[in-house]
């Protein structure tokens, strides 16, 4: 779910804390422009959702739950994921992308030729020391590789 880490990060930064959010696996989708537009919300395991787990686990229920929450978000004029990302960046939150996940899930320039400013950057190779000029190295960067 994208809202909790973004709300916590932007709020902590607004209170003056230095904040870094580490994004492994599907957390990278929050940072990717096209993928963040299609995030789904699951009611399974969420005690605040009015859907029993047995029903929430049925095929298609994530789309139903997502639509229900999108309506609530629009009705309550709640910030969108993109707005929360921008607020987080504006307040100095640093997003760190998991290098292993970037490699494992196929993120990179060849697959996504036009990166969004909040996309996880393509990790540098062992002999590269600088990031792409188009990236925001002080706000979005790949975490260290583990061998």
C-alpha positions in Angstrom: 0.0 0.0 0.0 1.4 3.3 -1.0 -0.3 5.7 1.3 1.2 4.8 4.7 4.9 5.2 3.9 4.2 8.4 2.0 2.1 10.0 4.7 4.5 9.0 7.4 7.5 10.3 5.4 6.0 13.6 4.4 4.7 14.2 8.0 8.0 13.4 9.6 9.8 15.7 7.2 7.3 18.5 7.9 8.2 18.1 11.6 11.9 18.6 10.7 13.1 15.0 10.7 15.5 13.7 8.1 13.6 10.9 6.3 14.7 8.2 3.9 12.2 5.7 2.6 13.7 2.4 1.3 11.7 0.8 -1.6 12.2 -2.9 -2.2 10.1 -5.1 -4.5 6.6 -3.7 -5.2 7.5 -0.5 -3.3 9.3 0.5 -6.5 6.0 0.8 -8.2 5.2 3.8 -6.0 8.2 5.6 -7.5 7.5 4.6 -11.2 5.1 7.1 -12.9 3.2 4.6 -15.1 3.1 1.9 -12.5 2.0 4.2 -9.7 -1.0 5.2 -11.7 -2.2 1.5 -11.6 -1.6 0.6 -8.0 -4.1 -1.8 -6.5 -5.3 -1.9 -2.9 -6.0 -5.2 -1.3 -8.5 -5.7 1.5 -7.0 -9.0 2.6 -5.4 -8.6 6.0 -6.6 -5.1 6.4 -8.8 -4.9 9.5 -10.1 -1.4 8.6 -11.7 -2.6 5.3 -15.3 -3.7 5.4 -14.6 -6.8 3.4 -14.0 -10.2 5.0 -10.7 -11.9 4.0 -12.5 -14.8 2.4 -14.3 -12.5 0.0 -11.3 -10.1 -0.4 -9.2 -13.0 -1.7 -11.5 -13.7 -4.6 -10.3 -12.8 -8.1 -11.0 -9.2 -9.0 -11.6 -8.0 -5.4 -8.4 -5.9 -5.4 -9.9 -3.9 -8.3 -13.2 -3.5 -6.4 -11.4 -2.4 -3.2 -9.2 0.0 -5.2 -12.2 1.6 -6.9 -14.0 1.9 -3.5 -11.0 3.7 -2.0 -10.5 5.9 -5.0 -14.1 7.1 -4.6 -13.4 7.8 -0.9 -10.2 9.7 -1.7 -12.0 11.8 -4.4 -15.0 12.5 -2.1 -12.7 13.5 0.8 -10.3 15.5 -1.4 -7.4 13.4 -0.1 -4.0 13.9 -1.7 -3.2 11.5 -4.6 -0.1 9.3 -4.6 1.6 11.7 -7.0 0.8 14.6 -4.8 2.2 12.8 -1.7 5.4 12.0 -3.6 5.8 15.6 -4.7 5.1 16.8 -1.1 7.6 14.3 0.2 10.2 15.5 -2.3 9.5 19.1 -1.6 10.0 18.5 2.2 13.3 16.8 1.6 12.3 13.1 1.9 14.9 10.9 0.2 13.6 7.8 -1.7 16.0 4.9 -1.9 15.4 2.1 -4.4 16.6 -1.4 -3.7 19.3 -2.2 -6.2 18.7 -6.0 -6.1 15.0 -5.4 -6.8 15.8 -3.0 -9.7 17.8 -5.8 -11.3 15.4 -8.6 -10.4 12.2 -6.9 -11.6 13.8 -5.4 -14.8 13.7 -1.7 -14.0 16.2 0.2 -16.1 16.7 2.5 -19.0 16.3 -0.1 -21.7 12.8 -1.0 -20.4 11.7 2.5 -19.5 13.6 5.0 -21.8 12.0 8.2 -20.4 12.4 8.1 -16.6 10.0 10.1 -14.4 11.8 12.3 -11.9 10.8 10.0 -9.1 11.6 6.7 -10.9 14.2 4.5 -9.3 17.5 5.3 -11.1 19.4 2.7 -13.0 22.0 1.5 -10.6 25.6 2.4 -11.5 27.9 -0.5 -12.5 30.9 -1.2 -10.2 33.2 1.1 -12.1 30.7 4.0 -12.3 30.8 6.6 -9.5 28.2 9.2 -10.7 24.5 8.9 -11.4 22.7 10.0 -14.5 22.4 13.8 -14.7 18.7 13.4 -15.2 18.2 11.8 -11.9 17.8 13.4 -8.4 20.8 11.9 -6.6 20.1 13.7 -3.4 16.5 12.4 -3.3 16.2 9.2 -5.2 19.1 6.8 -5.4 19.8 3.1 -5.5 20.8 1.4 -2.3 24.0 -0.5 -1.9 24.3 -3.8 -3.6 24.5 -6.9 -1.5 26.7 -9.8 -2.6 
